[in-house]
Amino acid sequence: MEFSELIEKRYSVRGYKKDPIEKEKLDKILNAGIIAPTGVNAQAFKIYVIDTEKHKEALEKIYPQPWFVEAPIVLCLAMAPAKSWTRPWDGRNISDIDAGIVMDHIILQATDLGIGTCFIGAFKKYAAQDLLQLDEEYEPVLFTPLGYPDDDGRNTSRKSIEELVVYK
C-alpha cells in the first residue's frame, strides 16, 4: 500500500470483531513501535500487550466505553520520563512526543495489516497503574484496542490547509 493510501485508510475504530490477531501480525505491529525514533534513541518505553478477555473488568475501569473491550488485545504504551531525553536549554522532557511517535508507528502498521486501532489518551491513570502493576519509573501514556474492525468507520471532516498551515 502506498503511504498516502495508508494514512487515508487509518481511522479511529469503535467496533471490533473478536477474531484473534495472528502472532506474526502482532509481532510486526510491536516491532513497528520498537523501531520508531525516540529522542537520542533512548527508547524509554514499554509496550504492554493486554488480553482483553482475561482483563475485561479492569480495562472497563480504565476506559469505560463498550467498544474498548471488544478487540482481543489492548495495547498500553508506558513511558519512563526520567529515562527520556530532556532538552538541556529549556528542561523540556520529550517523553510525550516519543510516545506519540511510537504509538503512531504501531497504529499505521496495524492499519497496513487490516487491523483496527484507536488512540486513547483519556483514560483513568490509576486504574491503568493497578492493572499493569507499573513501578514508579513508568507511567501509562496511551492505549489502543487492537482488532479487526467491525464498524463502518467515520467520515470525520478535517480543516483545510489554509486554516492550519502558516507560511512565514
N, C-alpha and C positions, 0 to 999 in steps of 0.2 A: 504494500500500500504506500502510496506517495505520502509524504509528511503532511501536505496541505489537506489531503483526504482524511488523514488520521485526526487532525485537530478539528476538522469539521464534524467528524463522526462522534467524537467524545461528548458525552453529556452526563449529567448527574442522574444516575439510575435510581429510581424509587420504587422498584418492584423486581424481585429476583426469583428465579427458579431454584428448587432445592438440589438440582444436579450438582454432583461434586466437581471440583476443579481438578483436572488431571495434574499429577505430580510434575510432569515435565513443563506444563504451562505455569504452574505455581513457581517452580524454580526459575523460569525465565523472568517472571514478574519480580521476584525477590532480587534476582541478580541486577535487574534494571535499577533498583534502588541502591544497591551496593556500589554500582559503577557511577552513580550520579556524582557530579562535582560538589565538593564542600570546601569551605574556606580553609586554605592551606592543607587540603586533603585530610583534615582531622578525623572525618568520619565518626563524629561524636554522637552516634545514634544507635538504637536497637530497633529492629522491626519485630513486633510480636504478632504471631500467627495464632488467631484465636478460633477454636472450633465453636461455631455458633450453637450447635445443638447441646454441647456439654456446658456452655456458659450463658445460655439464653437469659436466665433470670438476672444475672449480673450485668449483662450487656444492656438489658432493658432499663436498668438503673443509670447506666452511663449516658444513654441517648434514647429517650422514650418515644421512638417512632416505630410503628409496627414493621415497616419495611426494612429497618436497620438490622433486624434479626432474621430476615428471610433468607439471605445469602448463606451458603455453607461456611464461609470464612469471613471474619472481620480482621482487618489489619490495624495495628496501632503503631505509630511512629513515636518513639520516645527519644528525647534529646538530653544530652548532658551539657548544659551551658558552660560549666567550668572547664570542659574539655574542648569546647568550640572556640574558634578564633574570635578575638576581640580586637577591634581597630585600636591601635595604640594612640592615635592622635585625638580620639574623642571618647574612647571607652565603650563604643557600641559593640555589644555581643551580637554575632550574626547567626546564632543557633536557629532562630525562627526562619531566617532566609534559607539556611541549609535544609531545614525541614520541608519547606515548600518545594525546593528543587527535588529533593529525594522523593517526596510523595508524587510530584508531577511525573517523574520518570516511571514510577510504579503504575500510575494511572494510565499514562499513554501506552505503556507496554501491554497492560491489561486490555485496553481498547483495541490494540492491534491484534490481539488474540481472540477478540469477540467476547471478552469478559467485562461486565459492568462494574462501575465504581461510583462513589460519591464522596467528595471531600467533606469531612465532618470536623469542624472546629468548635462547634457549640455544644460541647459535652460536659458532663459533670466530672471534674478533675479528681475529686476524692473517691468517687465510685470507681473510676478507672485505676487509680493507685491501689485500691483494695483488691481488685481483680488481678492485676498484674504483679502485685507484691514488689513494686519498684523500690530499689534502695533510694535514698535521698538524693543521690547524684543525678538520677534520671527523672524527667518529667514527661508525661504524655502531652503530645502537641497536636497530632492529627490522627483521625481514624478514617477508614473506608471499608464498607462492605465489599466483598469480592465474590461475584457470582454471575451466572448467565442472566441477562436481562429478561424480565417478564413484564415489561411495560412498553408503552408506545413512544416513550421519550417525550421531551418537552421542546417546543419550539420557542426558546427564550430569545427575546429581542436583545440586541446589542446596540450600544451607542455608536454613532458614526465616527469615522476617523477625524473629521473636523471638530467633534466635541471632545476628543480625548488626546489628540496629538498637537503639540505646540512646537513650532519651529522657531528657532532664535538665530 
